[in-house]
Amino acid sequence: MSDSMFGSLLNMLDKHTVGEVATALGQPQASVARGMESSIAAMLAGLAGKSEDPGALRKILDMVPSTSGAISWPQIASSISDPNSTLMGLGKRLLPALFGSGETAVTSAISRESGLASGVISTLLSMAAPVVMSFIGKQVRDGGMTMGSLGSALRRETATIKSALPSGLSDVFWPATATVGATTVSPVVAQAVQKESSFNWLPVLAITGLGLGLLWFFSHDRRPTIAPSVAVGTANRLSIPTPKTTCSMPANVNLPADGAAARLLTIAQSPDGRGGTNWFAMDKISFNTGSATLRPESQRELNNIATVLTNCPTVRLDIAGYTDNIGTPESNLHLSQNRANTVAAQLVNKGVARERLTAEGYGEADAVADNSTEEGRARNRRAAIRVAQP
């Protein structure tokens, strides 16, 4: 199987394919592109949520006949108007297996995110299911994979899949567990903790607490108190030196001088230039229209940025996503957040720890080019980065 199932499936969404599906549905191409991307993410989320259950994965994949081969978007788009279409019928049967009782929630969330009606999204999901499942089934058969290894592959892509889902939809596939204090426990354990006991533990706990308190008091009473060193000045603040960035780049790494990675390295090595307003565009990273899908040519720049972050382990990065002015401000804000999340997820897949990255979308704000031209809109569909304050 390829390194990224999600990436391979998104690469199918070229302009021609999206156009054929949009024509078949009678809907705007930009909205359909968003709906297709979210539908693919939902299909993979449905599988990833069952990644610990090889039997469930096998049952879903077996619903798609191996003799059907790879099912393409144009192939299924041509059968939308056929009420007896076997492919659309297959898609409708796959949805309950993937989503269970969450099918309505999935449909509603993608509808809100894309601006398409719920009925259109239901059709789009029925189209996406055979395409995605036939693709994965073929990859599994060709690669001789077991359901266990498929589950492992899905878990590796979970962060990327989650970042592409409409807001709030992750909880449908990965329900949050109950928490007690800061400790996460399963509902079964929580019930066991709450079980009543006939023995009264309060006196024992009180005596134990008193003993620990006396022990702490006598052990600390004999220790000298060391006052912190306080800087003299009107602010009367503790003087804490700013940690310096440590970057040790291998000699054989050559970063393009005009790329964002080279600029990132320069700023990372200069503590005075960190944070603040030092945003700069990732000019060699671009997105498809109306989508958070990165264009293939973006990977080289992402690889370079990941290399810098790997060799500058103290650096944290802020990532911003932007859009052009096509669509509503609300949908553009959500799309820009997805774009920032996509960049972050790509860097995580390349070995950067997620806690070193923050991602935020700013919609169509701060345009860098004229939105009245296609060239200008393409430039505004962008991401920017800055080295975060230490």
C-alpha positions in Angstrom: 0.0 0.0 0.0 1.2 3.6 -0.7 2.6 5.7 2.1 -0.7 7.6 2.4 -4.1 6.2 1.5 -5.7 9.6 2.1 -3.2 11.4 -0.1 -3.6 8.9 -2.9 -7.4 9.3 -2.8 -7.2 13.1 -2.8 -4.9 13.0 -5.8 -7.8 11.5 -7.7 -9.7 14.8 -7.4 -8.3 16.6 -10.3 -10.2 19.4 -12.0 -11.6 17.2 -14.7 -13.0 14.6 -12.2 -14.5 17.2 -9.9 -16.1 18.9 -12.9 -17.7 15.6 -14.1 -19.1 15.0 -10.6 -20.3 18.6 -10.2 -22.1 18.4 -13.6 -23.8 15.1 -12.7 -25.0 16.6 -9.4 -25.9 20.0 -11.0 -23.9 21.8 -8.2 -21.1 24.4 -8.1 -17.7 22.9 -8.7 -16.0 24.5 -5.7 -18.7 23.2 -3.3 -18.6 19.8 -4.8 -14.8 19.7 -4.4 -15.1 20.4 -0.7 -17.9 17.8 -0.4 -15.8 15.2 -2.1 -12.8 15.8 0.1 -14.8 15.7 3.3 -16.6 12.5 2.0 -13.3 10.7 1.5 -12.1 11.8 4.9 -15.4 10.5 6.4 -15.0 7.1 4.7 -11.5 6.7 6.1 -12.6 7.9 9.5 -15.3 5.2 9.5 -12.7 2.6 8.8 -10.1 4.1 11.2 -12.7 4.0 14.0 -12.9 0.2 13.5 -9.1 -0.2 13.0 -8.8 -2.3 16.2 -11.4 -4.8 14.9 -10.0 -6.8 11.9 -13.3 -8.7 11.6 -15.3 -5.4 11.1 -12.7 -4.2 8.5 -13.0 -7.5 6.6 -16.8 -7.4 6.6 -16.9 -3.9 5.1 -14.3 -4.6 2.4 -16.0 -7.9 1.5 -19.1 -5.9 0.6 -17.3 -4.7 -2.5 -16.8 -7.6 -5.0 -13.2 -8.1 -5.9 -14.2 -8.6 -9.5 -15.4 -5.0 -9.7 -11.8 -3.7 -9.7 -11.1 0.0 -9.0 -14.2 2.1 -9.2 -13.6 5.7 -10.5 -15.5 8.9 -9.8 -16.4 9.4 -13.4 -17.7 5.8 -13.6 -20.1 6.2 -10.8 -21.0 9.8 -11.8 -22.4 8.4 -15.0 -24.8 6.1 -13.1 -26.4 8.8 -10.8 -29.5 9.1 -12.9 -30.0 5.3 -13.1 -32.4 4.2 -10.3 -31.2 0.6 -10.8 -27.5 1.4 -10.6 -25.6 -1.3 -8.8 -22.8 1.1 -7.9 -25.1 3.6 -6.2 -26.9 0.7 -4.5 -23.6 -0.6 -3.2 -22.8 2.9 -1.9 -26.1 3.1 0.0 -25.4 -0.3 1.6 -21.8 0.7 2.6 -22.9 3.9 4.5 -24.6 2.2 7.5 -21.7 -0.2 7.8 -19.2 2.7 7.9 -21.1 5.2 10.0 -23.6 3.2 12.0 -26.0 5.5 13.8 -23.8 8.5 12.9 -24.8 8.6 9.2 -27.2 11.6 9.7 -24.5 13.5 11.7 -22.0 12.9 9.0 -24.4 14.1 6.3 -25.3 17.2 8.2 -21.7 18.2 9.0 -20.5 17.8 5.4 -23.6 19.7 4.2 -22.8 22.7 6.5 -19.1 22.7 5.6 -19.6 22.5 1.8 -22.8 24.5 1.5 -24.6 21.7 -0.4 -28.0 20.4 0.6 -28.2 17.3 2.7 -29.8 15.3 -0.1 -26.9 16.1 -2.4 -24.4 15.1 0.3 -26.3 11.8 0.7 -25.8 11.1 -3.0 -22.2 12.2 -2.8 -21.5 9.9 0.1 -23.1 7.0 -1.8 -20.8 7.8 -4.7 -17.7 8.1 -2.5 -18.1 4.8 -0.6 -17.6 2.4 -3.6 -14.7 4.5 -4.9 -12.9 4.6 -1.5 -13.6 1.0 -0.5 -12.7 -0.4 -4.0 -9.4 1.5 -3.9 -8.5 0.2 -0.4 -9.6 -3.3 -1.3 -7.3 -3.3 -4.3 -4.4 -1.9 -2.4 -4.9 -4.6 0.3 -5.1 -7.4 -2.3 -2.1 -6.2 -4.3 0.0 -5.7 -1.3 -1.0 -9.0 0.4 -2.0 -7.1 3.6 -3.8 -8.5 6.6 -6.6 -6.7 8.3 -4.3 -6.1 11.2 -1.7 -4.3 9.0 -4.6 -2.3 7.4 -5.7 -1.2 10.9 -2.2 -0.1 11.7 -2.0 1.9 8.5 -5.3 3.6 9.3 -4.1 4.5 12.8 -1.0 6.1 11.4 -3.1 8.4 9.2 -5.7 9.2 12.0 -4.3 12.7 12.6 -4.5 13.6 8.9 -8.0 12.2 8.6 -9.2 14.1 11.6 -7.8 17.4 10.3 -9.8 17.0 7.1 -13.1 16.3 8.8 -15.7 19.0 9.2 -15.8 20.6 12.6 -17.2 18.4 15.4 -17.3 15.2 13.3 -14.3 13.5 15.0 -16.5 12.7 18.0 -18.8 10.6 15.8 -15.9 8.2 15.0 -13.7 8.6 18.1 -16.1 9.2 21.0 -14.5 10.9 24.0 -14.0 8.7 27.0 -15.2 9.8 30.5 -12.7 11.6 32.6 -12.2 11.7 36.4 -9.9 14.6 37.3 -7.0 14.5 34.8 -7.1 10.8 34.4 -8.9 9.2 31.5 -10.9 6.2 32.3 -13.4 4.0 30.4 -17.1 4.2 31.2 -16.9 0.7 32.7 -14.1 1.7 35.0 -15.9 4.8 36.0 -18.9 2.8 37.1 -16.7 0.5 39.1 -15.2 3.5 40.9 -18.6 4.8 41.8 -19.8 1.5 43.2 -21.0 1.8 46.8 -19.1 0.2 49.7 -20.3 -0.8 53.1 -17.0 0.3 54.7 -16.6 3.9 55.8 -13.2 5.1 54.6 -13.4 8.7 55.9 -11.7 8.1 59.3 -8.9 6.2 57.6 -8.4 8.8 55.0 -8.4 11.6 57.6 -5.7 9.9 59.7 -3.6 9.1 56.7 -3.8 12.8 55.5 -2.9 14.1 59.0 0.2 11.8 59.1 1.3 12.9 55.6 0.8 16.5 56.6 3.0 16.2 59.8 5.7 14.3 57.8 5.8 17.1 55.2 5.9 19.8 57.9 8.8 18.3 59.9 10.8 17.5 56.7 10.4 21.0 55.2 10.8 22.9 58.5 14.4 22.1 58.7 15.2 23.0 55.1 16.7 26.4 54.3 14.4 28.7 52.2 16.1 29.9 49.1 14.5 33.1 47.7 14.4 33.4 43.9 16.7 36.0 42.3 14.6 39.0 41.4 15.7 41.6 38.8 15.7 45.1 40.1 13.4 47.3 38.1 10.0 49.0 37.8 8.4 45.7 36.7 10.0 43.7 39.5 9.9 40.5 37.4 11.9 37.3 37.6 14.8 37.6 35.1 14.5 34.5 32.9 16.9 34.3 29.9 15.3 33.5 26.6 16.4 30.0 25.5 18.4 30.1 22.4 17.6 28.0 19.4 19.9 25.1 18.7 20.1 24.2 15.0 22.6 21.7 13.7 22.0 21.3 10.0 23.8 18.5 8.1 26.4 19.7 5.6 24.7 17.9 2.8 21.4 19.6 3.1 20.9 22.3 0.5 17.8 24.5 1.0 16.5 26.6 -2.0 17.5 30.2 -1.2 14.1 31.4 -2.3 12.1 28.9 -0.3 10.3 29.2 3.0 12.5 26.6 4.6 15.6 28.7 4.1 13.9 31.7 5.6 12.6 29.6 8.5 16.2 28.4 9.2 17.5 32.0 9.2 14.9 33.2 11.6 15.2 30.1 13.8 18.9 30.8 14.2 18.3 34.4 15.2 16.5 34.6 18.6 15.8 38.3 18.1 13.7 37.6 15.1 11.4 35.0 16.7 7.6 35.4 17.0 6.0 38.8 16.8 4.8 39.8 13.3 7.4 37.7 11.4 4.8 35.8 9.3 6.0 34.7 5.8 4.3 32.9 3.0 5.0 29.4 2.0 5.1 30.4 -1.6 5.8 26.9 -3.0 2.8 25.4 -1.2 -0.6 25.6 -2.9 -4.1 24.2 -2.6 -6.7 23.1 -5.1 -9.6 25.6 -5.5 -12.2 25.3 -2.7 -10.2 22.5 -1.1 -7.7 21.8 1.7 -6.0 19.4 -0.7 -2.3 20.2 -1.2 -1.1 20.2 -4.8 1.6 17.6 -5.4 4.3 20.2 -6.0 3.9 21.3 -2.4 5.7 18.2 -1.0 9.2 19.3 -1.7 8.8 22.5 0.4 7.1 20.5 3.2 10.0 18.1 3.2 12.5 21.0 3.5 10.5 22.6 6.3 10.3 19.3 8.1 14.1 18.9 7.7 14.7 22.3 9.4 12.3 21.5 12.2 14.0 18.1 12.8 17.4 19.7 13.0 16.1 22.7 15.1 14.4 20.7 17.9 13.6 23.7 20.1 11.7 25.5 17.4 7.9 25.7 17.5 5.9 26.8 14.5 2.7 28.8 14.0 0.8 27.9 10.8 -1.8 30.1 9.2 -4.3 29.1 6.5 -5.9 31.5 4.0 -8.4 31.5 1.1 -9.5 33.6 -1.8 -12.8 35.5 -1.6 -14.9 32.9 -3.5 -17.6 31.6 -1.1 -19.1 32.9 2.1 -16.8 34.3 4.9 -18.0 31.6 7.2 -17.2 28.7 4.8 -13.8 30.3 3.9 -12.9 30.6 7.6 -13.5 26.9 8.0 -11.7 26.1 4.8 -8.7 28.1 5.9 -8.6 26.2 9.2 -8.6 23.0 7.3 -5.7 24.2 5.2 -3.7 25.1 8.2 -4.5 21.7 9.8 -3.5 19.9 6.6 0.0 21.5 6.6 0.4 20.6 10.3 -0.7 17.1 9.7 1.7 16.7 6.7 4.6 17.9 9.0 3.5 15.4 11.7 3.6 12.6 9.1 7.1 13.7 8.3 8.2 13.3 11.9 7.6 16.6 13.6 5.9 16.4 17.0 2.4 17.7 16.9 2.9 19.7 20.2 5.4 21.9 18.3 2.8 23.1 15.9 -0.2 25.4 16.2 -2.6 25.8 13.2 -5.2 28.6 12.7 -7.3 29.7 9.8 -7.9 33.4 8.9 -10.3 33.0 6.0 -10.0 35.6 3.2 -8.2 38.1 5.4 -4.9 39.7 4.6 -5.0 39.0 0.8 -1.6 39.2 -0.8 -2.9 39.5 -4.4 -5.9 40.8 -6.4 -8.9 38.4 -6.0 -10.4 39.7 -9.2 -8.0 37.6 -11.3 -7.4 33.8 -11.3 -3.7 34.3 -10.7 -4.4 36.5 -7.7 -6.9 34.1 -6.2 -4.4 31.3 -6.6 -1.8 33.2 -4.6 -4.4 33.9 -1.9 -5.1 30.2 -1.4 -2.0 29.9 0.7 -0.4 29.0 4.1 2.0 31.1 6.1 4.3 30.3 9.0 6.3 32.0 11.7 8.6 30.8 14.5 6.5 30.9 17.7 7.5 32.8 20.7 9.5 30.6 23.2 
